[in-house]
Amino acid sequence: MKETMPCWTHKSFLKASILGCLVFLSAIINRQWRNTRYTGGICFCSQVVNITHTPTITSEIKVKRDGMWTVNSINRLGNQMNGYGALYAFAKMNGKQPYILSRMHNYLAPIFKITIPVIHDSVAQKIQWKGIHPSNWMREEYKNISGKYVKIMGDPWSWTWYRDIRDEIRREFTLHDFLRDGANEQLAKLKGSQTNVTFVGVHVRRGDYVVHMPRDWKGAIGDRAYLQEAMDYFRKKYQEPIFVVASNGVPWCKENINASNGDVYFAGDSNESTPANDFALLVQCNHTIMTIGTFGWWAGYLAGGEVVYLTNFTSPKSALPHYFHYKDTYLPEWIGIAADLTPLINDTWKTMKGWV
């Protein structure tokens, strides 16, 4: 007996079609975030000294589809990465669906294979957001935040946000293939015929920090002596190190970094508006030397290996430690070299050779 098709009315067919379209669009928008399984834990720590005793989430968290959580988009690449990472961690621990603003997407999407979907500006402007202002480090109370439409204000910067989701954060900040391949090609040319090369990325933050840090925050920046000590550490440890220097102050670097051994390569052109190639080079290196700032921090975090950083760079008069904790910012296994605070204490930094 031949099966007969059910008779649909025009109205029923229209409803079914609309519903199907909505389900299909929803699946497209959120497919990648849904593929991220919430199986890891998040560290909730208010004091770094208690880091080994902080509670974690171990059970699977299911995303609640109602509402939207986002983060504001401020400053340049490193700060944008801070905001994205904090949003990822916040949304995950609270079981919420994150969205990024288009400005953040424009910064990050050309460089990384990010997966958080974008909320259109016209939609974001109509929402009455509940703003939250977290500290730079993780706290216990951040795992129970109420609100349907929540916006994280600021760009929290601390490894404690990613203590138990480091692999996920690294996947979010996976370089696009063309950037990774281009960086590796450059490194291969630098290697040449050498057989035991170890690449050390060196990020030197200059620009506005040269004046802003000592004048406004009473803090030091990476000077010539610090960079020499950090590079000598790797020269003693590895047979054929090659130092790949990226900076927004390349002329200063060429004048103050000792390249007489033939193991230093100066990359980039100090152009802060096109950071992708410099960042990719640093990430593809084996180890990292950073001065201060989020750009070098993220390069070291993603590159892995050993990271040498400038520590104790704030004078007793600085207000920065109120917002910034060294132990919450730099990973415990990283290697700190203390800054020389003499030019700050004596107020001679404006004329100190190798500083400005």
PyMOL commands that set and color helices and strands:
alter all, ss='L'
color gray80, all
select helices_A, chain A and resi 10-35+48-53+77-94+102-108+121-124+140-143+159-162+166-172+177-191+209-216+224-237+250-256+276-283+294-303+320-322+326-329+342-345+349-351
alter helices_A, ss='H'
color red, helices_A
select strands_A, chain A and resi 64-71+96-98+100-101+118-119+130-132+149-152+197-204+240-247+264-266+287-290+307-311+335-338
alter strands_A, ss='S'
color yellow, strands_A
deselect
rebuild
show_as cartoon
